[in-house]
Amino acid sequence: MTQGRYGNLIDVANAKLFRDGIKAIEGRSAPEAAFVVMSGEWGLGKTHLGLNYAVQNDVPFVRLQPACTPHWVLTDWVSELGEQPAHRTESLFEQLIGILAKRPRAVIFDEVEHALANGKVLDQIRGVVDAVEIPCVLLGREFVVQKLKRHPAVWSRVSSVVKFRRMKEDDMAKLLAARAGCKVDAELMDRLLKETEGRMRLAMGAADELKRIAARSQSKTLTAADVAARQLVKAEARPSATTAPGGEEG
């Protein structure tokens, strides 16, 4: 994983929530309480924030897949640590403990909802985390907290829960300044908040479109009239109703 677009972080409210969650897990009083759950609706920036932290701190970022198995997850974890994965699940487990015992590093699991149907996946993750007492960040949809409570072996080790929120006007202004290099008038701000629903994923796409418009007009402040005929939020940026929720800016 390269630094790329995840090298610079826009300091929106959810970024502070993410940092607070990391501080809580790093400063936990009980070593075994090594899990932090960060949940929220689709498109609020969970994946973006997780990848940014992973890049900046050289920690593995493992995106869980639908129907994932213990072998699959442990293999991806070892690969993210830059090692050649063993073939058997038991060997992968011991391999991870060996790697992390020499150089302890936190781990981030994205789209953890995909692991909730298979308790064995969570058990394997918990087993490694317990053995080396590393911080473990679980990113997932708004419903994962309630479902994780059905797995007491993991839930009892959760030290904090972070709930991501939709963007407000000050967040949108920061995003536009950083990503589009422009400001907008009050009417256009209202349009952006309405059409993006306060979702970071949709707002980033809209900001990219506004950046192109601002560059052509050489204007530092755009008005609603300037973009009245332009589509700012692309339909394809929303998750499909027929596919599993997800997406790069989850």
Beta strands, then each sheet from edge to edge (+ up, - down):
strand 1: 35-39
strand 2: 61-63
strand 3: 107-110
strand 4: 136-140
strand 5: 158-163
strand 6: 183-184
strand 7: 221-222
sheet 1: 2+ 3+ 4+ 1+ 5+
sheet 2: 6+ 7+
end
